[in-house]
């Protein structure tokens, strides 16, 4: 057997191989969902991704001979370490064959880089920001994974346990029948809440107008809503525009709900999309030459819905406002013929965000961040 080698990725050719590795690893796995390659490339482009203003990263790949057997990214988010008073190196984009020598060597490469930079702990899987994928799947491997989330097979967490990594936090993802009716009582209560607090739902606007008028305000609301959550770092102005440009072109105004106050500020939000998982498998994560056709068809197929973001500003929580945005989206799901929805990961401890227990729902996927002292 060829000796194992871990190499830092430094050239564009090596980076291309880094992006290609999951296609080799999961080529026979029908549950894997490829990332959209154009987004992956943008994420690692230091000129385009504003996260590099406060993040350092190292990319590593493991080889036996000429055969790639694993990959990992080490990230030091300096802003997060200051805000949370920590000295942590993150690991993400962590994929490997079922060989503990390989997974250990990759983690060790990040650990050594972390030590060189005086880090005391390694934690992950995490990205540059909370807008990136985070959390290793530990339950729910039979469930179709949303495109916004990591996919991994069941041996991944076995490796983490074997190397004595501890559980830092768990995220859970609820699956909800999207066509369940909203009780009349809920509609009446929601109307009372809106009138009491002079709230309105953003309607009768084109998506381009919504992006221009409320895009930045939405991310202001996200910053405040998520500020207390594990590892969160507020997005700066460049990051807000970066994510507006990256995600808003895909949004359908029927699948989002923005609630604004009398000052026209976004106080609560729900953002969802048709599932793109099957389309990404068909096009293998590529827009060209014909991948865009599969994605365009998927954006018009509302059978399965992915719930991407939902939240309420802290000062507006515990007023029942979360019920408004989901009820509004639920009405759209029914009108569009949707059957099933899956929520994005939410911290298991974040009870304020958990509106799904009030509906017919189940925890479908569990994800975990692991931590270890170094």
NORCOR-V859066 format. One record per residue. N is the residue number from 1. RES is the residue in three letters. D_FIRST is the distance of its C-alpha to the first C-alpha in whole Angstrom. Layout:
((N,RES,D_FIRST) (N,RES,D_FIRST))
//
This chain:
((1,UNK,0) (2,UNK,4) (3,UNK,6) (4,UNK,9) (5,UNK,12) (6,UNK,15) (7,UNK,18) (8,UNK,22) (9,UNK,23) (10,UNK,26) (11,UNK,27) (12,UNK,28) (13,UNK,26) (14,UNK,23) (15,UNK,25) (16,UNK,26) (17,UNK,22) (18,UNK,22) (19,UNK,25) (20,UNK,23) (21,UNK,20) (22,UNK,22) (23,UNK,23) (24,UNK,19) (25,UNK,19) (26,UNK,22) (27,UNK,23) (28,UNK,24) (29,UNK,25) (30,UNK,29) (31,UNK,30) (32,UNK,28) (33,UNK,31) (34,UNK,30) (35,UNK,32) (36,UNK,34) (37,UNK,32) (38,UNK,35) (39,UNK,36) (40,UNK,32) (41,UNK,33) (42,UNK,36) (43,UNK,35) (44,UNK,33) (45,UNK,35) (46,UNK,37) (47,UNK,40) (48,UNK,41) (49,UNK,40) (50,UNK,42) (51,UNK,40) (52,UNK,38) (53,UNK,42) (54,UNK,41) (55,UNK,37) (56,UNK,34) (57,UNK,31) (58,UNK,27) (59,UNK,25) (60,UNK,21) (61,UNK,18) (62,UNK,14) (63,UNK,12) (64,UNK,8) (65,UNK,9) (66,UNK,12) (67,UNK,12) (68,UNK,14) (69,UNK,13) (70,UNK,16) (71,UNK,19) (72,UNK,22) (73,UNK,26) (74,UNK,27) (75,UNK,31) (76,UNK,34) (77,UNK,37) (78,UNK,40) (79,UNK,43) (80,UNK,41) (81,UNK,41) (82,UNK,44) (83,UNK,46) (84,UNK,44) (85,UNK,44) (86,UNK,41) (87,UNK,38) (88,UNK,35) (89,UNK,32) (90,UNK,31) (91,UNK,28) (92,UNK,28) (93,UNK,26) (94,UNK,23) (95,UNK,21) (96,UNK,17) (97,UNK,15) (98,UNK,15) (99,UNK,13) (100,UNK,15) (101,UNK,13) (102,UNK,13) (103,UNK,17) (104,UNK,18) (105,UNK,16) (106,UNK,18) (107,UNK,21) (108,UNK,21) (109,UNK,21) (110,UNK,25) (111,UNK,26) (112,UNK,26) (113,UNK,27) (114,UNK,30) (115,UNK,31) (116,UNK,31) (117,UNK,34) (118,UNK,35) (119,UNK,34) (120,UNK,34) (121,UNK,33) (122,UNK,30) (123,UNK,31) (124,UNK,30) (125,UNK,29) (126,UNK,32) (127,UNK,33) (128,UNK,36) (129,UNK,39) (130,UNK,40) (131,UNK,40) (132,UNK,36) (133,UNK,34) (134,UNK,33) (135,UNK,32) (136,UNK,29) (137,UNK,30) (138,UNK,31) (139,UNK,33) (140,UNK,34) (141,UNK,31) (142,UNK,33) (143,UNK,36) (144,UNK,36) (145,UNK,34) (146,UNK,37) (147,UNK,36) (148,UNK,37) (149,UNK,34) (150,UNK,30) (151,UNK,29) (152,UNK,26) (153,UNK,24) (154,UNK,25) (155,UNK,22) (156,UNK,23) (157,UNK,25) (158,UNK,24) (159,UNK,21) (160,UNK,24) (161,UNK,26) (162,UNK,23) (163,UNK,23) (164,UNK,27) (165,UNK,28) (166,UNK,32) (167,UNK,34) (168,UNK,36) (169,UNK,38) (170,UNK,37) (171,UNK,39) (172,UNK,40) (173,UNK,41) (174,UNK,44) (175,UNK,44) (176,UNK,48) (177,UNK,50) (178,UNK,51) (179,UNK,54) (180,UNK,56) (181,UNK,59) (182,UNK,60) (183,UNK,63) (184,UNK,67) (185,UNK,67) (186,UNK,64) (187,UNK,65) (188,UNK,69) (189,UNK,67) (190,UNK,65) (191,UNK,68) (192,UNK,70) (193,UNK,67) (194,UNK,67) (195,UNK,71) (196,UNK,71) (197,UNK,69) (198,UNK,70) (199,UNK,66) (200,UNK,65) (201,UNK,62) (202,UNK,61) (203,UNK,63) (204,UNK,64) (205,UNK,62) (206,UNK,59) (207,UNK,56) (208,UNK,56) (209,UNK,59) (210,UNK,57) (211,UNK,55) (212,UNK,57) (213,UNK,59) (214,UNK,57) (215,UNK,54) (216,UNK,54) (217,UNK,56) (218,UNK,53) (219,UNK,51) (220,UNK,53) (221,UNK,54) (222,UNK,50) (223,UNK,50) (224,UNK,53) (225,UNK,51) (226,UNK,48) (227,UNK,49) (228,UNK,48) (229,UNK,45) (230,UNK,42) (231,UNK,41) (232,UNK,43) (233,UNK,44) (234,UNK,47) (235,UNK,47) (236,UNK,49) (237,UNK,51) (238,UNK,48) (239,UNK,45) (240,UNK,48) (241,UNK,49) (242,UNK,45) (243,UNK,45) (244,UNK,48) (245,UNK,47) (246,UNK,43) (247,UNK,45) (248,UNK,48) (249,UNK,48) (250,UNK,46) (251,UNK,49) (252,UNK,52) (253,UNK,55) (254,UNK,55) (255,UNK,52) (256,UNK,53) (257,UNK,56) (258,UNK,57) (259,UNK,60) (260,UNK,62) (261,UNK,65) (262,UNK,68) (263,UNK,67) (264,UNK,64) (265,UNK,61) (266,UNK,58) (267,UNK,59) (268,UNK,56) (269,UNK,54) (270,UNK,52) (271,UNK,49) (272,UNK,48) (273,UNK,46) (274,UNK,45) (275,UNK,42) (276,UNK,40) (277,UNK,36) (278,UNK,37) (279,UNK,38) (280,UNK,35) (281,UNK,33) (282,UNK,35) (283,UNK,35) (284,UNK,31) (285,UNK,33) (286,UNK,34) (287,UNK,38) (288,UNK,38) (289,UNK,39) (290,UNK,40) (291,UNK,38) (292,UNK,42) (293,UNK,43) (294,UNK,41) (295,UNK,42) (296,UNK,45) (297,UNK,46) (298,UNK,44) (299,UNK,46) (300,UNK,49) (301,UNK,48) (302,UNK,49) (303,UNK,48) (304,UNK,45) (305,UNK,46) (306,UNK,43) (307,UNK,45) (308,UNK,44) (309,UNK,46) (310,UNK,49) (311,UNK,51) (312,UNK,55) (313,UNK,56) (314,UNK,56) (315,UNK,60) (316,UNK,60) (317,UNK,58) (318,UNK,60) (319,UNK,63) (320,UNK,61) (321,UNK,60) (322,UNK,57) (323,UNK,58) (324,UNK,60) (325,UNK,57) (326,UNK,55) (327,UNK,58) (328,UNK,59) (329,UNK,55) (330,UNK,55) (331,UNK,59) (332,UNK,57) (333,UNK,54) (334,UNK,56) (335,UNK,58) (336,UNK,55) (337,UNK,54) (338,UNK,51) (339,UNK,50) (340,UNK,47) (341,UNK,46) (342,UNK,43) (343,UNK,44) (344,UNK,41) (345,UNK,40) (346,UNK,43) (347,UNK,42) (348,UNK,43) (349,UNK,46) (350,UNK,47) (351,UNK,50) (352,UNK,52) (353,UNK,50) (354,UNK,50) (355,UNK,52) (356,UNK,50) (357,UNK,51) (358,UNK,55) (359,UNK,54) (360,UNK,52) (361,UNK,49) (362,UNK,45) (363,UNK,42) (364,UNK,40) (365,UNK,37) (366,UNK,36) (367,UNK,34) (368,UNK,33) (369,UNK,33) (370,UNK,31) (371,UNK,31) (372,UNK,30) (373,UNK,32) (374,UNK,30))
//
